[in-house]
Amino acid sequence: MPRQEQLDVRLDTSLESLLEHAPRDGGARVLATVVATAGSTYRKPGARMLIMGDGSCYGLLSGGCLEADLGIHARAVLDSGVPRAIEYDMRGPDDILFGSGAGCEGAMRVLLEPAGDGSPAATALAAAGRAGNAGRATSLVAVHESSDLALGTYAGNATLPPYLTLAAERALHERASHIVDFEAGGRRNRAFVQFLAPSPSLLICGGGPDAQPVVRAAVALGWQVCVVDHRPAYAAQERFPGAIVRRADARDLRAAVPIERCHAVVVMSHHLPSDVAYLRALAETGTPGNVGLLGPAARRQRVLQEVGAGAEGLRARLRGPVGLDIGAVTPEGIALAIVSQIHAWLAAHSDGALLQAEKPQIGRLAI
């Protein structure tokens, strides 16, 4: 499989988290988006949170030191209906933030905008969410300074000035986010153009009791998870909240699941013939690049012998025993080890977080 297809993945799933967990009552809310950073910051450009009309929040942009002040600014945005961008500079030895030394040694620029039903922000986020659920990459444009364009978040295919339309197209083509700092006729326009690869898609082959904590951990990270099992007692949707569950024979894996859209697979059916059939199907597809197999090394060798000639095409992709060696002894600990190993592999192989500049950086926040 071509490298760029295999590595087209995004680990920052704050977008999915907001779409999944925010109330659907249509109440007033403000979207806060990090559009630029300098130095050490808790979150990076593209991170988002929602601040509700009652002051409650979904997501974090800092370790908790900025959220109270963000809430004050969010209230002003709700009252006026006018988006604004605010800056926090916590660099230097004399930094005192709200009466306490934050010591973060970083700076951050945050765009705040109304995000109620029907707003441009809500429309753009919903479109991005649909693209991600379909396994497609997309882009978002966050305009945070402009004299002729309303500040806010726009879908990459929205009607925008040519320089922003081209930047959105370039982000998709290059699979990288961009900073746009455009000046013409004495007017400055600044935007963060975010490339959004699909969030991680994890396939679990086997729905036994020990698969449940693995699914819970992956779902909590905002990953898309699919569980496949041939046993009716295990292939039950209520056992795996937040995941897609498919009942299918292991030999029919390729027909049951679009394997080419999966970033990682864990084979853990505890049923030797099924594990062999799963691995044969994965050997034939040549994807994904991370295939985990539960069980000790001796069982791995036996399974690969059963797979036969196709096993050679699996060896470079196979992690068996699956999971980081963290001394895990409980199902939850083993699940943590499994998901951590996959997360580390995705982070090492992901190109989606690259940030490129349209021009030399300028300004107090070096953006």
Summary of the structure (lengths in Angstrom):
residues: 367
radius of gyration: 22.7
end to end distance: 36.1
largest distance: 70.8
contacts: 1232
relative contact order: 0.13
helix: 34%
strand: 25%
